Amino acid sequence: MASAPSPSLRNLFSELEQLLQTETEARVSLSVRAAERAQAEHLNQAVRRLRQAAGFAGIAAILCDASAPFCDACAVFSVNEEGVAGERWRGADDKLAARFRETRFTLSEAAAFAGVIQTREPVTAICSAAEIPPALIELFGHAPEEKAHLFPIAVEQSVAGLIYAAGAVESPALELLAQCAAASLAVQRWARAAPPDVLEIAPAPAAARPSAPDWGALSPADRSLHRRAQRFARVQVAEMRLYRADAVKAGRARGDLYAVLQEAIDSARAIYRETFVSATPTMTDYLHQELLRTLANENAAWLGEKYPGPLA
């Protein structure tokens, strides 16, 4: 009969086990942080490309490329008065891509698409004929009970297109890409609409925007816009916490979050101003509120002296 290990040997085994566990956790932590940095850089590059994109076709191509780390299958649809049309499908061969671009259907044929366009909010739907046109189910080869995720590219009060994703989907990243695409389209529309060589007249000082909306006094369109603005703010700040965790920690420690997150904050503010603040005088700066609540823990001093403050 084998004798039991001595106390000293048991202690040695315990120490070795602890060392192995510590080493494993350290390696996993390094791998996770490296993956987060890579994803953050990928998103950053995608946003820069979207800002420089020319037209919806260019935006659709960038969205399909940028979506690769965040879903198994991705396509972009355009939307107009006549209905929905296929624009771009990532990874499709020439024959399938041509079939996809010829795809046309009305909202009465696709409840999931109709829901996205009417609410301008993301929708997750079962790939059944009641939600997705049968032609798309056949084209994408969806399995029974598979889910499709739809993200609107909403510009002002309309939807110009949408991202259609399936498989293992990371919704926050795709929603962020859709919002950045919408901002790019909004800027392009504004540039086309702006008359050349006009005399600029300084507007009258705007009334201070409310810190909280009177929901009962808002129109249905404004309530929808406010909900989209809240969602945008949450996604933007969540991305900063997820992909810039070290910077957030450092900014809190030095009481100057803006100094370490200026590029991300300024980018989010520019999109928020163009997409939401300029859309209605009732808009509240939900982005500022989310930065203050989530990143600064309600301590405004942590945002830093150079932080621009709420958007007027």
JOBELCOR-V524813 format. One line per field, one symbol per residue. phi: phi as a letter, one per 30 degrees, with the letter a starting at -180 (. if undefined). psi: psi as a letter, one per 30 degrees, with the letter a starting at -180 (. if undefined). burial: + if it has 24 or more other C-alpha atoms within 12 Angstrom, else -. A space follows every 50 residues. Layout:
phi->???
psi->???
burial->???
This chain:
phi->.dddddedddddeddddddddddddddddddddddddddddddddddddd dcdciddddddddddddedcadbbbbccbbddkcbdcabdiddedddddd dddbacddcbddddddddchbdbcbddcddcceeddedddiddeidcccc bdccchcbcdaaccbbidccdeddddddddddddddddddddddddhcdd cdddeddedddbddedcddedddddddddddeddddddddddcbeddddd dddciadddcbedddddddddddddcdddadddcdddedddddddchice dddjdcddjddd
psi->kklkkleeeeeeeeeeeeeeeeeeeeeeeeeeeeeeeeeeeeeeeeeeee ffkjleeeeeeeeeeffefflekklkklkaffbkkkekjkfkleeeeeee ffkkllfffjeeeeeeeefhlkkkkkilffekkeeeeeefhklkglkkkk kkikjbgljfalkjllbjkjeeeeeeeeeeeeeeeeeeeeeefkklhlkk kklkkkkkkkfkljeffkleeeeeeeeeeeeeeeeeeeeeeefheeeeee eeeghieeefgeeeeeeeeeeeeeeeeffkffkkifeeeeeeeeeghgjf ffflefkfakk.
burial->--------------------------------------++-+++-+++++ +-+-+++-+++++++++++++++++++++----+++++++---------+ +-+++-+--++++++++-++++++++++--+++--++-++-+----++++ +++++++++++++++++-+++++++++++++++++++------------- ---------------------++++++++++++++++++++++++-++-- ++--++++++++-+++-+++++++++++++-+++++++++++-+++---+ -+++--+--+++
